[in-house]
Structure formats: C-alpha cells, structure tokens
C-alpha cells in the first residue's frame, strides 16, 4: 500500500478545467496523488489551476462497498462512505469558485472534513485502480437539514483526472453549506 504520484510533485500542478453544460457546473482537476491505506481505503488528492486560481481537494473512499441492484433495471449501485478533506487555501479557492459560478454570495473557507455517503453508479469504487468510476455524493447533515445536497465525482486514476460534477442547481446552496466551515450561506 502507499501513495502513487500521478504528477511530478515538484512541478506546478497541471491545468484544470471548468465546464458549463445545460447550466450545470463541472470542475475537472488533475489527480496529484492517490493511494490505498492499510485498511483498504483509497485517498485521492486532486489539484490544479483553473482561471488562474489553484484549486484542490482530497477524498477518502471507505474500503467496503455494498452492491444493490436497482429494481427493474440492470443498474447496480455500490454503497459506501467517505470523507472530503480540505487542502487549505486550495480547497477554499475550490469552494469560492463554485460559489462564484453558482452566483451565490459566500466567503467561508472549506470545512476541514466533510463526511459523505457514496454510491458507485454501475462501478465498484473498490476497482478504481482498473476502471474509471462515476460516484454519486450525498451530503447529509442531521444538524442542518438545509445542508443536504447531491453531486457526482468522476475518478479516472489511469487518466489522472477527477471531475466534481453538479447534479442539480437546486442543490447549490446546500452544497456550499455542506462544504463550508461556516454553515451560514
């Protein structure tokens, strides 16, 4: 087990990309490093420059995934958990970019950790070393029902890319509340 560096850690991270399609905002960042821990969990660090700002975040994906066939379909969802982690100012800039693109006033830094429920959509996140994955993120807070949100994270370790994808504009305020150290949005 250990960390695999996708990009040279001594060079400036590669450029990321901001895309808007059908009004939805997607942010693609190069994967700086990834690695499996002794317990089988996977940590992915994504960092890159978008519109002149250095953006980044890390995510831990739990080692255990429970498959569930969606009734009446051929779709299997792999349920698990994880945690988004702040990388300091790069993560604060990531949240600020989302707020700007969502046209919402926001100036809070990213929370140090954000627990999420994960659902691999027809992909087993335990197999990300051999195939790309589309993972749905559920942001849930018993303490703050206004912080509920959903998004997607596409992870392609072979290509070295992680894309944070907006699911629905109705979740914008909840997503920013979930990601923020200060939940007043």
C-alpha positions in Angstrom: 0.0 0.0 0.0 1.1 3.6 -0.4 0.7 6.7 -2.4 1.1 6.8 -6.1 2.1 10.2 -7.5 0.4 10.8 -10.8 2.0 14.2 -11.5 5.5 15.3 -10.5 5.2 16.8 -7.0 7.9 19.3 -7.7 6.2 20.9 -10.7 3.3 23.2 -10.9 0.1 21.1 -11.0 -1.4 20.8 -14.4 -4.3 23.0 -15.5 -7.8 22.0 -14.5 -10.9 22.9 -16.4 -14.3 24.5 -15.7 -17.2 23.4 -17.9 -20.8 24.5 -18.1 -23.2 22.3 -19.9 -27.0 22.8 -19.7 -26.5 25.2 -16.8 -24.5 22.7 -14.7 -21.0 23.4 -13.4 -18.3 20.7 -13.6 -14.7 21.2 -12.3 -12.0 18.8 -13.6 -8.7 18.7 -11.7 -5.6 16.6 -12.3 -5.1 13.9 -9.7 -1.9 14.8 -7.9 -1.6 11.6 -6.0 -3.6 8.6 -4.8 -3.0 5.6 -2.6 -4.6 2.7 -0.7 -4.3 2.6 3.0 -3.7 -0.5 5.1 -7.4 -0.8 5.8 -8.1 -0.8 2.0 -9.5 2.7 1.8 -8.4 4.9 -1.1 -7.3 8.5 -0.8 -7.3 10.7 -3.9 -5.8 14.2 -4.0 -6.9 16.4 -6.9 -5.2 19.8 -7.5 -4.9 22.1 -10.5 -5.2 25.7 -11.7 -8.5 27.0 -13.1 -8.9 30.6 -14.2 -5.6 31.5 -12.5 -6.5 30.1 -9.1 -5.1 26.9 -7.6 -7.9 24.6 -6.6 -7.9 21.3 -4.8 -9.5 18.8 -2.5 -8.9 15.3 -1.2 -11.3 12.4 -0.7 -11.1 9.2 1.2 -13.2 6.4 0.0 -14.0 3.7 2.5 -12.8 0.1 1.7 -16.2 -1.6 1.9 -18.9 -1.3 -0.8 -22.3 -3.0 -0.7 -23.8 -3.7 -4.2 -27.5 -3.2 -4.7 -29.3 -4.0 -7.9 -31.8 -1.2 -8.7 -35.2 -2.9 -9.1 -36.4 -3.2 -12.6 -33.1 -2.2 -14.2 -29.7 -3.7 -15.0 -28.0 -0.9 -12.8 -26.0 -1.8 -9.8 -25.3 0.8 -7.2 -22.3 0.2 -4.8 -23.0 1.9 -1.5 -20.2 3.1 0.8 -18.9 6.1 2.7 -16.1 8.6 2.5 -14.8 11.9 3.6 -13.8 15.1 1.6 -10.8 16.8 3.1 -9.7 20.4 2.8 -6.2 21.1 1.4 -6.2 24.6 2.9 -6.2 27.6 0.6 -6.6 25.4 -2.5 -9.8 24.0 -1.2 -11.0 27.4 0.0 -10.5 28.6 -3.6 -12.4 25.5 -4.9 -15.4 26.4 -2.8 -15.1 30.1 -3.8 -15.1 29.1 -7.5 -18.2 27.0 -7.0 -20.0 29.9 -5.2 -19.0 32.4 -8.0 -20.2 30.0 -10.7 -23.4 29.3 -8.8 -23.9 33.1 -8.4 -24.2 32.8 -4.6 -22.6 35.1 -2.0 -20.1 33.1 0.0 -16.9 33.8 1.8 -16.4 30.9 4.2 -13.4 28.5 4.0 -13.9 24.8 3.3 -14.6 22.7 6.3 -11.6 20.5 7.3 -13.6 17.3 6.8 -17.0 16.7 5.2 -18.5 13.2 5.6 -20.4 11.9 2.6 -22.4 8.9 1.6 -21.2 7.5 -1.7 -22.8 5.5 -4.4 -20.8 4.0 -7.2 -23.1 4.2 -10.2 -22.6 0.9 -12.1 -19.0 1.0 -10.9 -17.4 -0.6 -7.9 -15.2 2.1 -6.3 -13.0 -0.7 -4.9 -11.9 -1.3 -8.5 -10.9 2.3 -9.4 -7.3 1.0 -10.0 -8.5 -0.8 -13.1 -11.6 1.2 -14.3 -12.9 4.8 -14.1 -15.8 5.4 -11.8 -18.8 7.7 -11.5 -19.6 8.2 -7.9 -22.7 10.0 -6.5 -22.0 12.0 -3.4 -24.8 12.6 -0.8 -24.1 15.5 1.6 -26.3 14.9 4.7 -26.3 16.7 8.0 -28.7 15.8 10.8 -27.7 19.1 12.5 -28.5 21.2 9.4 -31.2 19.9 7.0 -30.5 22.9 4.7 -27.1 21.4 4.1 -28.5 18.4 2.1 -27.0 18.2 -1.4 -26.0 15.7 -4.1 -23.2 15.8 -6.6 -21.1 13.5 -8.7 -17.4 12.7 -8.6 -15.9 11.1 -11.6 -12.5 9.5 -10.9 -10.2 8.1 -13.6 -6.9 7.1 -12.0 -5.5 5.9 -15.3 -6.0 9.3 -17.0 -5.2 11.1 -13.7 -8.4 13.2 -13.6 -11.1 13.9 -11.0 -14.3 15.8 -12.0 -16.6 17.3 -9.5 -20.0 17.4 -11.3 -23.0 19.4 -10.3 -26.2 17.2 -10.2 -28.9 19.8 -9.9 -28.9 23.7 -9.4 -31.4 23.2 -6.6 -28.6 21.7 -4.5 -26.2 24.7 -4.9 -26.9 26.4 -1.5 -27.0 23.1 0.3 -23.7 22.0 -1.3 -22.0 25.2 -0.2 -23.4 24.8 3.3 -22.1 21.3 3.4 -18.6 22.2 2.2 -18.3 25.3 4.4 -16.6 25.7 7.8 -19.2 28.3 8.5 -22.7 27.0 7.5 -24.3 30.4 7.3 -24.9 30.8 3.5 
